[in-house]
């Protein structure tokens, strides 16, 4: 199995390019373009659907010749909700940065019958999950109930420093609906201030997979299976962007039995 912690490749241009082949799995792809004003990124979706997330900065985005104008509102991922653009399979997209830009390219197998669309801030309200030191703030970008895609699920989470997230531990690695869905997942991490770090553990019940990672600003963690809790270190707020996909566009998870006593209200 590939190393679950993927460091950025440089500080500009295409700094992440995670494919199903490089990750050793079937569904999820994730790329990150870090551009200066005036620089361009683009791609052809082929048989995959794509969600372009403006993690920070602004860009003019075009899909198959349809111009969506300048999008983007926040200059850091900790400053409000994002703009995003859904790109169906078989379409070409282009983004021209009008400021410094971090553009995430989230992808999964596509299907017919979907159209390009802008997902504006506020399309889905930010939700507060948990309580006490398990509080975090969740914004769905492409949730399972929006009917907007074939297989792609995209969500971002902000976890205040000192808090836990994706916790109590849960997993979604069995294609066994309605009990559980199989979803591969990536975590793209950002820290505020940027010199901080967080901890993420990925592990299975039998511990055949059990890896704990110190994640730094700009790192990606791969979750091919198992539980995957995160802890934000005191003094450093944590942002992460999740991309999930599997054979069904349903997020149905199961909690770790030994931590069941924590689940009420958290």
N, C-alpha and C positions, 0 to 999 in steps of 0.2 A: 504494500500500500504506500502511495506517495506520502512524503512529509505533510502533516496536516497544517503546518504554519508556513504561509507563503509571504515572503518579504517583497516589497516593491523593487522593481528593476529600474533603479535610477530615480531621478527627481523630476523629470519632465518627459513629455510624450506618452507613449503607451507603457505605463509603469506596472500594470497587471494584465495578463492575458491567460486566464484560466479556462481551459476547455474540458469537455468530458474526457477527452483522451489524456490530457495532462493530469487531471484529477483521478483518473482510474475509475470513472463511473459512467453514467448513461445520459443524464438529463441536463444538469445545470452548467451554464457558462457564465463567467464574470470577467469583465475587463474594466480598466480605469485609465482614462486619458487625462493627463495633467497638462493643460495648455495655457499659453500666454495669449493676450488679446491679439486677434488677427490670425491666429493659427486655426487649422481645420482638422477635424476628424470625421471619418465616415465609414460606411460599410454596407454590405449586401446581406440581407437577412436569410436568403436562400430558403431552406426548409425549416428555419427556426424563427420564433417570434422574439421580439426584443423590447425591453423597457429601458429608455434612456433617462437616467436620473441625474439632475443637476445638483450634485452634492454641495457645490458652492460655486458662485459666479454666475455669469450670464452668457447666453449664446443665441444665435439665430439658427433655427433648426428647420430643415426641409426633409420631407419624406415623399419620395417618388414625384418630385417636382412641386408638391404642395408646401408652400411656405407658411410656417406657423408664427413667423415674426420673432422678435427678441423675447426670450423666456428667461426666467431666473429672477429671484428676488433677494435671496439671502447670500451673504458673502462668506459665511461659515456654516457648517452643518448643525451648529448649536443655536442658530438664529432663525427660528421659525420653520415652517413646513416647506417642502421642496416643490419645484416644478418637475414634471416628468412627461415623457412622450412615449406612447405605445406604438410600436412598429410591427405590423403583421408579417407573416412569412412572405417571401418573394418580393420584398420592397427594398429600395435603396434609401439610406438616410445620410444626411450630412449635417454637421454642427460646426458653425463658425464662431469661435470665442470672441465676445465683445469686451470681456474683462478676463482677468485670471480665472481659469475654469477647471474644476474637477468634475469630469463627466463619467458616471458609471454606466456600463453597458451590460445589462442583465439579460440573459437569454435562456431559452428552453425550446423543446420541439414545438413547432407551430401547427396550426390547423386552418381550415378554410372558413370563410364567413366573417372575418374580423376586419375592422377598418382602423387606419391611423387615427389617433386622438391625443389631445393634450390633457394631461391630468394636472389640474391646477391646484395650488395650495388651498386647503379647505374642502376639497372634494370629499375627503373622509376626515372626520374630526379626530384630533389627538385625544387619546384615551390614557387615563391613569390606571396602571395595574399595580397590585400589591399594596402593602402598607409598611410603615416603619422603614427599616433599612432594606426592605425588598421593594420599595417604590421605584417605578420606572415609567417613562412616558412614550407611548406607542402611536405611531402614525402609519396606518395602512396606505400603501400606494396602489397596490393591486391585490385586494383581498379576494378570497374564494367566492364571495357572494355578489361580485360586481358584474359577472357575465361577460367580462371584457377580454378574455384571453382563453387560449386552449389549455395551457398547462402551467403558465408562469404565475408565481406568487411573489410579491415584493413588499417589504415592510421595513420601516426604520424605527430605531429605539434609542432613546437617550436615558442613560442611567447615571444619577448623581454620584459623585465621588463617595466612596464608603458603602455603597449599596450593591446588592446582588441583582442579577437579571437572568432571564431564561431559567428561573429558579422558583420554587423547588424543581429539581431535575425532571425533565420529560424527554421522551423520545418519540420518533415517528419513522421507524425503519422496517415495518412489516406491512406488506400489501394484503391487508386483512380487514377490509371494510365490512361492516361499519365500525368495527372495534378500533382499527388503527390504519392510517395511510402511510405509504412509503414515500418519503420526500427527502431527497438530497438537499444540502443547505450550505451556503457560504455566508460568512460573517466578514464584512469589510469594516474595520475598526478605525476610529479617529479619537484622539484624546484632546482635552482642553484643561490646562495648557498642553502643548504638543509634546513636551518632553516626558510626559507621564507614561504609565503602562497600566495594563489590567491583566487579569488572569482568566484563562478559559480552560476547562477540562472537558475532554471528550472520552466517554468510556461506556462499555457495555456491561450487562449484568455478570457475564462470566469473566470479565476483565481481559478477554482476548484482545480488546482495544482499550487502552487506558493511557492517555497522553494529556499532560498538563502543560500549557504554554503561557509564557509571558508575552502578551501581545502589545505591540507599540503602535504609534500613530502611523496609519497607512497599511498595516498588516491585514492579511486575509487568513481566516481560519476555515478549514474545510471540515464539514461534518457529514461523513458518508453514512454513519449509523451511530446509534447509541445516544446517551444523555450528553448534554452540552451546556452546563451552567457557566455563567460569567460573573466575575467579581470586579467591580470598579474600585481602585485603590483610593484611599482618603486623599482629598486635595485635587483629584483629577476626574472630571466628568467624562463619561464614555458615550460615544455615539457608535452605533453599528447599523449597517444596511444589510438586511437578510434577503437572499434570493433562494427560493425553494421551488422544486419541481419534481414530479414523479409520474407514475402511470395514471393517476387521477388528480384533478385539481381540487383536492380536499385536504384541509389541515386537520387531521384527527390524531391526537397524540395520547400517549399513556404516561402516567407519572411513575416515578420510582417508588416501589412499594415500601421500602424501608423508611422513606421520608414522608409517608402518608399523613403523619400527625401534623405536618407543617401546612397542609394544603388549605385548610379552612381559612378563607378570607385573605389569602395571599396570592 
